[in-house]
Structures are given as C-alpha cells and as structure tokens.
Amino acid sequence: MANPAPGGRWSGLSRVSWFLAGLAMTSLAQWTIVTVLARAGSPGLVGQYALGLAVGAPVVLVCGLGLQPVLVTDVAGRFTFHEYLRLRLAGMAVALLAIGVVAYAMGSGGGPVVLLVGVAKALDAVGEIYFGILQRRRAMRTVGLSMALNAALSVVVTTGLLLATGSVAVAALGSVAGSALGSVGYPRWVVRPDLRGAAGAGGWAALRRQRRLVVTALPVGFAYSLTSFTGNVPMYVVQHELGAQALGVFAALSYATMGANLLYAAMYQVLLHRMAELAGAGRLRALRGLVVRLVLGALLFGLAGALVARLAGEVVLGLLYGRDYSRHWPVLVVLALGIGASGALYFVNAALLALHRFQHHLTATLPTLGLVAAASLLLVPRHGLIGAASAAVLALVVEAVTKTLLLRHALARAVGGPGTPPPGDGEPRDRPAAGPAPPERSNVPKVTI
C-alpha cells in the first residue's frame, strides 16, 4: 500500500477529517443504540448496555497493553507489525476469559450483555493494531472507512435485533458483527498484501522480543485500563447506590457530551505520529509550543460547551431522550465542565507518548483512581447524579493537571544541560550531536478549568 506523501497543512486537515468522520460514525452509532434503548425500552435497558461497556472496557484495555500508541510512536521500527499483532491476540484471549468469568458470576440478568459487549470490544482492540500501521502510513482514509463500516453495521443490526426481540443481549450481537467486519475484516484485507512474508524471527528469539515488547508497553496498558476504570467508577457507584434506572439516565447524559471528545480523539490520533516525529528529531520547543496551543484551545472549547449546556441543556435532552431525562439538565452542565480538561488530557497524553514516557501514564492514574473512588462514594449517596458527574469531572481535572506537570518535567529533563542524565532507550534529545543547545522557552502551563 502506498504511503501518501505529506501535503502540508491541507493534508493534515484531510487526515483529521477522515478520522473525525470515522469517529463521528462510531459515536453516532453508539448514541443511536442508547437512544433506541431509551425510546423503545427503558432506562434499565440503557443501564444494562452501559454496564456491559463499563465492565468490558477496562479488562480489554489492560490485556491490550496499550500497544496501538506504542506502535504508532515506534518510528525507529524496533518491533515488527506481526509482533504487535501476536501480542494483542494473546492479550484478547486472556481478556475474553476474564470477561467470561465475570459474566458467569453475574448470571442471566446482565451476564450475556457483558460477554457480548466484551467480545465486540476485543475485536475492536485487534483492529487497533491494523489501524496503528495505517496511521504510521498516514492512510487515515482507510481507518475512517473501517470505523464507518463498523458503525453502520453495528447500528443497523443492533437496532433491528432490539426492535425484533426486545432483548439487549440478542441486540448486542450487532456490535459483534460490526466489529468483526469493520474493525478487523476490512483493514486486514487492505494491509494484507503488504505484510506477506514479514512475520519476523521465530523460536526463542521471538519470545525474547515479545517479552521486551511486553515490558515496553505494559505501563501504557495498565494506565489505559486504570483510566477507563477510573472514568467508570462513578457509574459503578451509581449502579450500587441508585440502581439501574439512574445508571441509564447518567449514561445517556454522558453520551450527550460525546461530540467534543470526537474532535479531541480525531486530533489525538493524527497528531500522535506527528508529535513522535518532532520528539525523534529533537524539536522539543516545537512540540512544547504545539501542546500549549492545543491545551489552551481545549480549555476555551470547554468553557463554550458548559455555556451551551447551561442555556439549552434541558431542551436538547428533551428532544433527544424525553422528559425523564430533560429534568436532569443540571447534571449535563456539570459534565460539560469536564470538556476542557478532557481535551487537555488527550493532547498531554499524546506528548508523553511521543516522548516515550510510558511510565508517566501509570504514575498519574493511580492517585486519580483513589481520589475519584473516594469522591464517588462520598458524593453519590448525598447528591445523586450531580455527585456522580462532579466525581467524573474531578477525575479528568486531577489527571490532566498531574500529567501536565509530568510533561513539564519530562521536557525540561529532555532539554537537559550539564549533569543531566541522558535520555533512555527511545527517548529523544533536544539538540543534535554537535552544536549548542537552542534557547529555552517557557514550559507547558499548569492546566486548570
């Protein structure tokens, strides 16, 4: 497959557009499923579906080892595509085993939904490895089409099965079908001709290389899973304290803020490889300036989102979901306050990955998990869904601030000077081998809302 030549700003906008279109289709499909569940069923059905996502996503992420960003930022080609793929397949086998145990323990009430949603997430995780190699080749059109195919199949089959049977468990088969064909089948068919005969080493040498890859990616995998778990902690507490009906309302309101994260995620995926190139070339001042501009833009966008939610939230929720949801518009306002922190977190994460500071993700996530768990247990019983939204926003703010400080330290250390320890394996330097270091500029500002 040909690698498109870079075409400057317009080429970058085109890649963002394709990825944004794919993400928009994916999120629209997920939102459509939630809306159909809310309209044709009840908040309880929405709660079952949300619980399936909340249980399966962290397990898939921890077993997936965060391999996609490691693959995208592996500009030196330390590992082959097949090594990434083999490790991801092994991880998904373990993930499905763990999800199966959880689903069995939950019984017939929510177990089948959890299992099938887990299967769909595992297939999506396998597809991410193909997306990673396509991102490195800047083939974002193929990635966007793959995501759109997954979304279209998922929403059509899932909605049809739900309307025909009224069962969330049967309807979840639609997500499995969409993921199998869209996330795995189509991108595999596209890249297969270019990967024949490139399986890499075998025997003990292959095992040693796989172990090195596990060690490299493990901090990212744990951090991603803990981040997912942290974001779902308020949902777990809502389910326990307020029940499935309240969980369904909270999940539906959360989906209403998804549009902002669509844009952030598209920019993140496209910028990740660009940031890795800047870091690999030692252009840390350019990397720092890019992150500052992105973070400030995200904060302004977040303030605008909160204002829109305050002025039109009740009307929008009524049109989307009905009166049972529109009366909870203050919850939407609180959730909208997290849009700015969410965007800042996307861009700071990309910069840390570009610098190969994989362990920093885990360092920032652990204290955030403890804080959001304590906040959820304290606020949800007292303030209901407002408390759950406040805990969710608090998690975003704390993690964004923590990772911004870690990025500031990483950039300062990479710039270095006399007596500064040299960067480790895969960590970029700020200047070429000869010549003076460029003058220092201001560091990344502390992120706040």
C-alpha positions as CSV (number, residue, x, y, z in Angstrom):
1,M,0.0,0.0,0.0
2,A,1.4,3.3,-1.0
3,N,2.3,5.8,1.7
4,P,0.8,9.2,0.8
5,A,3.3,12.0,0.6
6,P,2.9,14.7,3.2
7,G,1.0,17.6,1.7
8,G,1.4,20.3,4.4
9,R,-1.5,21.8,6.3
10,W,-4.2,20.7,3.9
11,S,-3.0,17.1,4.0
12,G,-3.1,17.1,7.8
13,L,-6.6,18.6,7.8
14,S,-7.7,15.8,5.4
15,R,-6.3,13.1,7.7
16,V,-8.1,14.7,10.7
17,S,-11.3,14.9,8.6
18,W,-11.2,11.2,7.7
19,F,-10.5,10.1,11.2
20,L,-13.1,12.5,12.6
21,A,-15.7,11.2,10.2
22,G,-14.9,7.6,11.3
23,L,-15.2,8.6,15.0
24,A,-18.4,10.5,14.3
25,M,-19.9,7.5,12.8
26,T,-18.8,5.3,15.7
27,S,-20.1,7.6,18.3
28,L,-23.3,8.3,16.4
29,A,-23.9,4.5,16.2
30,Q,-23.3,4.1,19.9
31,W,-25.5,7.1,20.7
32,T,-28.2,5.8,18.4
33,I,-28.2,2.5,20.2
34,V,-28.5,4.3,23.5
35,T,-31.3,6.5,22.1
36,V,-33.2,3.4,20.8
37,L,-32.9,1.7,24.1
38,A,-34.2,4.9,25.9
39,R,-37.1,5.4,23.5
40,A,-38.1,1.8,22.8
41,G,-37.2,0.4,26.2
42,S,-36.4,2.0,29.5
43,P,-33.6,3.5,31.5
44,G,-33.0,0.0,32.8
45,L,-32.1,-1.3,29.4
46,V,-29.7,1.6,28.9
47,G,-28.2,0.7,32.2
48,Q,-27.6,-2.9,31.1
49,Y,-25.8,-1.7,28.0
50,A,-23.7,0.8,29.9
51,L,-22.8,-1.7,32.5
52,G,-21.6,-4.1,29.7
53,L,-19.3,-1.3,28.4
54,A,-18.2,-0.4,31.9
55,V,-17.2,-3.9,32.8
56,G,-15.6,-5.0,29.5
57,A,-13.6,-1.9,28.5
58,P,-11.1,-1.9,31.4
59,V,-10.4,-5.6,31.1
60,V,-9.8,-5.3,27.3
61,L,-7.6,-2.3,27.9
62,V,-5.3,-3.9,30.5
63,C,-4.9,-7.0,28.4
64,G,-4.4,-5.0,25.3
65,L,-1.2,-3.5,26.9
66,G,-1.6,-0.1,25.1
67,L,0.0,-1.5,22.0
68,Q,-1.5,0.9,19.5
69,P,0.2,4.1,20.7
70,V,3.4,2.2,21.1
71,L,3.2,1.0,17.5
72,V,2.3,4.5,16.2
73,T,5.2,6.1,18.0
74,D,7.7,3.4,17.1
75,V,9.2,5.5,14.4
76,A,12.5,3.6,14.6
77,G,10.8,0.2,13.9
78,R,12.1,-1.6,17.0
79,F,9.3,-4.2,16.6
80,T,7.5,-5.7,13.6
81,F,3.8,-5.4,13.0
82,H,3.4,-9.2,13.4
83,E,5.0,-9.0,16.9
84,Y,2.4,-6.3,17.9
85,L,-0.4,-8.4,16.4
86,R,0.6,-11.7,18.1
87,L,0.8,-10.0,21.5
88,R,-2.6,-8.3,21.0
89,L,-4.2,-11.6,20.0
90,A,-2.8,-13.3,23.1
91,G,-4.0,-10.4,25.3
92,M,-7.5,-10.6,23.9
93,A,-7.7,-14.3,24.6
94,V,-6.9,-13.6,28.2
95,A,-9.4,-10.7,28.3
96,L,-12.3,-12.8,27.0
97,L,-11.5,-15.5,29.5
98,A,-11.7,-12.9,32.3
99,I,-14.9,-11.3,31.0
100,G,-16.4,-14.7,30.6
101,V,-15.8,-15.4,34.3
102,V,-17.4,-12.1,35.3
103,A,-20.4,-12.6,33.0
104,Y,-20.9,-16.1,34.5
105,A,-20.8,-14.7,38.0
106,M,-23.4,-12.0,37.0
107,G,-25.9,-14.7,35.9
108,S,-28.5,-14.4,33.2
109,G,-29.6,-10.9,34.2
110,G,-26.6,-8.9,32.8
111,G,-24.0,-11.6,32.1
112,P,-24.8,-12.2,28.4
113,V,-24.7,-8.5,27.6
114,V,-21.4,-8.1,29.4
115,L,-19.9,-11.1,27.5
116,L,-21.1,-10.0,24.0
117,V,-20.1,-6.4,24.5
118,G,-16.7,-7.7,25.7
119,V,-16.3,-9.8,22.5
120,A,-17.1,-6.7,20.4
121,K,-14.5,-4.6,22.4
122,A,-11.9,-7.4,22.0
123,L,-12.4,-7.4,18.2
124,D,-12.1,-3.6,18.1
125,A,-8.8,-4.0,20.1
126,V,-7.4,-6.4,17.5
127,G,-8.4,-3.9,14.8
128,E,-6.5,-1.2,16.5
129,I,-3.2,-2.9,15.6
130,Y,-4.2,-2.7,11.9
131,F,-5.2,1.0,12.5
132,G,-1.8,1.6,14.1
133,I,0.1,0.5,11.0
134,L,-2.3,2.5,8.8
135,Q,-1.7,5.6,11.0
136,R,2.0,5.3,10.5
137,R,1.5,5.3,6.8
138,R,-0.9,8.2,7.1
139,A,-3.7,6.1,5.5
140,M,-6.4,7.8,7.6
141,R,-8.9,7.4,4.8
142,T,-8.8,3.6,5.3
143,V,-9.1,4.0,9.1
144,G,-12.1,6.3,8.7
145,L,-13.8,4.0,6.3
146,S,-13.2,1.0,8.5
147,M,-14.7,2.8,11.5
148,A,-17.7,3.9,9.5
149,L,-18.3,0.3,8.3
150,N,-18.2,-0.9,11.8
151,A,-20.6,1.8,13.0
152,A,-23.1,1.3,10.2
153,L,-23.3,-2.5,10.6
154,S,-23.5,-2.2,14.4
155,V,-26.3,0.3,14.5
156,V,-28.4,-1.4,11.7
157,V,-28.1,-5.0,13.1
158,T,-28.3,-4.0,16.7
159,T,-31.3,-1.8,16.2
160,G,-33.0,-4.4,14.1
161,L,-32.4,-7.2,16.6
162,L,-33.6,-5.0,19.5
163,L,-36.8,-4.0,17.8
164,A,-37.5,-7.6,16.8
165,T,-36.7,-9.3,20.1
166,G,-36.7,-6.6,22.8
167,S,-33.6,-8.2,24.2
168,V,-30.4,-6.3,24.9
169,A,-28.4,-9.5,24.9
170,V,-29.6,-10.5,21.4
171,A,-29.1,-7.0,20.2
172,A,-25.5,-6.9,21.4
173,L,-24.8,-9.5,18.6
174,G,-25.0,-6.5,16.2
175,S,-21.9,-4.9,17.8
176,V,-20.0,-8.2,17.5
177,A,-20.9,-8.4,13.8
178,G,-19.9,-4.7,13.2
179,S,-16.6,-5.1,15.0
180,A,-15.7,-8.4,13.2
181,L,-16.3,-7.0,9.7
182,G,-15.4,-3.3,10.2
183,S,-12.6,-3.3,12.8
184,V,-10.8,-6.5,11.7
185,G,-12.0,-7.8,8.3
186,Y,-11.7,-4.7,6.2
187,P,-8.4,-3.3,7.5
188,R,-6.8,-6.7,7.4
189,W,-7.9,-7.1,3.8
190,V,-6.3,-3.7,2.9
191,V,-2.9,-4.3,4.6
192,R,-2.5,-8.0,3.9
193,P,-0.7,-7.7,0.6
194,D,2.0,-5.5,2.1
195,L,2.7,-7.8,5.1
196,R,3.2,-11.2,3.5
197,G,6.5,-12.8,4.4
198,A,7.2,-10.2,7.2
199,A,6.4,-12.4,10.2
200,G,9.8,-11.8,11.8
201,A,12.0,-14.0,14.0
202,G,10.9,-17.3,15.5
203,G,11.8,-19.6,18.4
204,W,13.5,-18.3,21.5
205,A,14.5,-15.1,19.7
206,A,10.8,-14.3,19.1
207,L,9.9,-15.0,22.7
208,R,12.6,-12.7,23.9
209,R,11.4,-9.9,21.6
210,Q,7.8,-10.4,22.7
211,R,9.0,-10.1,26.3
212,R,10.7,-6.8,25.5
213,L,7.6,-5.6,23.9
214,V,5.5,-6.5,26.9
215,V,7.9,-4.7,29.2
216,T,7.8,-1.6,26.9
217,A,4.0,-1.4,26.6
218,L,2.9,-2.7,30.0
219,P,2.8,0.7,31.7
220,V,0.7,2.1,29.0
221,G,-1.7,-0.8,29.1
222,F,-2.2,-0.6,32.9
223,A,-2.6,3.2,32.7
224,Y,-5.2,2.9,29.9
225,S,-7.2,0.3,31.8
226,L,-7.0,2.3,35.1
227,T,-8.1,5.4,33.2
228,S,-11.1,3.5,31.8
229,F,-11.8,2.1,35.2
230,T,-11.4,5.5,36.9
231,G,-13.9,7.0,34.4
232,N,-16.4,4.3,35.1
233,V,-16.1,4.4,38.9
234,P,-19.0,6.9,39.2
235,M,-21.1,4.5,37.1
236,Y,-20.3,1.6,39.4
237,V,-21.3,3.6,42.5
238,V,-24.5,4.9,40.8
239,Q,-25.4,1.3,39.9
240,H,-24.8,0.2,43.5
241,E,-26.4,3.2,45.3
242,L,-29.2,4.4,42.9
243,G,-29.9,1.4,40.7
244,A,-30.0,0.5,37.0
245,Q,-32.6,3.2,36.2
246,A,-30.4,6.0,37.5
247,L,-27.4,4.5,35.7
248,G,-29.3,4.5,32.4
249,V,-30.0,8.3,32.9
250,F,-26.4,9.1,33.8
251,A,-25.1,7.1,30.8
252,A,-27.4,8.8,28.4
253,L,-26.4,12.3,29.7
254,S,-22.7,11.3,29.4
255,Y,-23.2,10.4,25.7
256,A,-24.7,13.9,25.1
257,T,-21.2,15.4,25.7
258,M,-19.5,12.9,23.3
259,G,-19.2,15.4,20.4
260,A,-16.3,17.2,22.0
261,N,-14.4,14.0,22.6
262,L,-14.9,13.0,19.0
263,L,-12.9,16.0,17.9
264,Y,-10.3,15.5,20.5
265,A,-9.8,11.8,19.7
266,A,-9.5,12.5,16.0
267,M,-6.9,15.2,16.5
268,Y,-5.1,12.9,19.0
269,Q,-4.8,10.0,16.6
270,V,-3.5,12.2,13.8
271,L,-1.2,14.3,16.0
272,L,0.4,11.3,17.8
273,H,2.7,10.3,15.0
274,R,3.5,14.0,14.2
275,M,4.5,14.6,17.9
276,A,6.6,11.4,17.8
277,E,8.4,12.8,14.7
278,L,9.1,16.1,16.4
279,A,10.4,14.3,19.5
280,G,12.5,11.9,17.5
281,A,14.0,14.9,15.6
282,G,14.8,16.7,18.9
283,R,12.4,19.5,18.1
284,L,11.1,19.8,21.6
285,R,10.5,23.5,21.5
286,A,8.1,22.9,18.6
287,L,6.5,20.0,20.4
288,R,6.0,22.2,23.5
289,G,4.5,25.1,21.6
290,L,2.1,22.7,19.8
291,V,0.9,21.2,23.1
292,V,0.4,24.7,24.7
293,R,-1.8,25.9,21.8
294,L,-3.8,22.7,21.8
295,V,-4.4,22.8,25.6
296,L,-5.5,26.4,25.6
297,G,-7.8,25.8,22.7
298,A,-9.4,22.8,24.6
299,L,-10.0,24.9,27.7
300,L,-11.7,27.6,25.7
301,F,-13.8,25.0,23.9
302,G,-14.8,23.5,27.3
303,L,-16.0,26.9,28.6
304,A,-18.1,27.3,25.5
305,G,-19.6,23.8,25.9
306,A,-20.6,24.5,29.5
307,L,-22.3,27.7,28.5
308,V,-24.3,25.9,25.8
309,A,-25.3,23.2,28.2
310,R,-26.5,25.8,30.7
311,L,-28.6,27.7,28.1
312,A,-30.0,24.8,26.1
313,G,-29.4,21.6,28.0
314,E,-33.0,21.0,29.1
315,V,-34.4,21.5,25.6
316,V,-31.7,19.3,24.0
317,L,-32.2,16.4,26.4
318,G,-35.9,16.6,26.0
319,L,-35.6,16.3,22.2
320,L,-33.1,13.5,22.4
321,Y,-34.3,11.3,25.1
322,G,-37.6,12.6,26.5
323,R,-38.9,14.2,29.7
324,D,-37.5,11.5,32.0
325,Y,-34.0,12.8,31.0
326,S,-34.6,16.5,30.4
327,R,-35.3,17.3,34.1
328,H,-31.7,16.2,34.9
329,W,-30.2,19.1,32.8
330,P,-28.0,20.3,35.7
331,V,-26.1,17.0,35.5
332,L,-25.3,17.8,31.9
333,V,-24.0,21.2,32.8
334,V,-21.6,19.6,35.3
335,L,-20.5,17.0,32.8
336,A,-19.9,19.8,30.2
337,L,-17.4,21.4,32.6
338,G,-15.1,18.5,32.0
339,I,-14.9,19.0,28.3
340,G,-11.9,21.3,28.6
341,A,-10.0,19.0,30.9
342,S,-10.7,16.1,28.7
343,G,-9.2,17.8,25.7
344,A,-6.1,18.9,27.6
345,L,-5.7,15.3,28.8
346,Y,-5.8,14.0,25.2
347,F,-3.1,16.3,24.0
348,V,-0.8,15.9,27.0
349,N,-1.2,12.2,26.8
350,A,-0.1,12.3,23.1
351,A,3.0,14.4,24.0
352,L,4.0,12.0,26.8
353,L,3.7,9.0,24.4
354,A,5.7,10.9,21.8
355,L,8.5,11.3,24.4
356,H,8.2,7.5,25.2
357,R,7.4,8.4,28.8
358,F,5.1,5.5,29.1
359,Q,5.5,5.0,32.8
360,H,4.2,8.5,33.5
361,H,0.7,7.4,32.5
362,L,0.6,4.9,35.3
363,T,2.2,7.4,37.7
364,A,-0.6,9.9,37.2
365,T,-3.5,7.4,37.0
366,L,-3.1,5.6,40.4
367,P,-3.7,8.7,42.6
368,T,-6.5,9.8,40.4
369,L,-8.3,6.5,40.8
370,G,-8.1,6.7,44.6
371,L,-9.4,10.3,44.6
372,V,-12.4,9.6,42.2
373,A,-13.3,6.5,44.2
374,A,-13.4,8.5,47.4
375,A,-15.3,11.3,45.8
376,S,-17.9,9.0,44.2
377,L,-18.5,7.1,47.5
378,L,-18.9,10.5,49.3
379,L,-20.9,12.5,46.7
380,V,-23.2,10.0,45.0
381,P,-25.2,8.9,48.2
382,R,-25.6,12.6,49.2
383,H,-26.1,14.3,45.9
384,G,-27.2,11.6,43.4
385,L,-26.4,12.1,39.8
386,I,-25.0,15.6,40.4
387,G,-22.5,14.0,42.7
388,A,-21.6,11.3,40.1
389,A,-21.0,14.0,37.5
390,S,-18.9,16.0,39.9
391,A,-16.7,13.0,40.6
392,A,-16.3,12.3,36.9
393,V,-15.2,15.8,36.2
394,L,-12.8,15.8,39.2
395,A,-11.1,12.7,37.8
396,L,-10.4,14.5,34.5
397,V,-9.2,17.7,36.1
398,V,-6.8,15.9,38.5
399,E,-5.3,13.6,35.8
400,A,-4.9,16.5,33.4
401,V,-3.1,18.6,35.9
402,T,-0.9,15.8,37.1
403,K,0.1,14.7,33.6
404,T,0.8,18.3,32.6
405,L,3.3,18.6,35.5
406,L,4.9,15.3,34.5
407,L,5.1,16.5,30.9
408,R,6.7,19.8,32.0
409,H,9.3,17.8,33.9
410,A,9.9,15.4,31.0
411,L,10.5,18.2,28.6
412,A,12.9,20.0,31.0
413,R,14.8,16.8,31.5
414,A,15.0,16.0,27.8
415,V,16.3,19.6,27.1
416,G,19.0,18.8,29.7
417,G,22.2,20.5,30.3
418,P,25.5,19.7,32.1
419,G,25.0,17.0,34.6
420,T,21.6,16.0,33.3
421,P,21.2,12.2,32.8
422,P,20.9,11.3,29.1
423,P,17.6,10.1,27.8
424,G,17.0,6.3,27.9
425,D,16.3,4.0,25.0
426,G,13.8,5.6,22.7
427,E,13.8,9.0,24.4
428,P,14.6,11.9,22.1
429,R,17.3,14.6,22.7
430,D,16.6,18.3,22.3
431,R,19.6,19.0,20.1
432,P,21.8,17.4,17.5
433,A,25.0,15.7,18.4
434,A,27.1,18.8,17.7
435,G,26.5,22.5,18.3
436,P,25.0,24.5,21.2
437,A,21.5,23.8,22.6
438,P,18.8,26.2,21.4
439,P,17.5,28.7,24.0
440,E,14.8,27.5,26.4
441,R,11.3,28.7,26.2
442,S,8.5,28.8,28.8
443,N,7.3,25.4,29.9
444,V,3.8,24.0,29.5
445,P,1.4,25.9,31.8
446,K,-0.5,24.1,34.5
447,V,-3.9,23.0,33.2
448,T,-7.0,24.2,35.1
449,I,-10.6,24.6,34.3
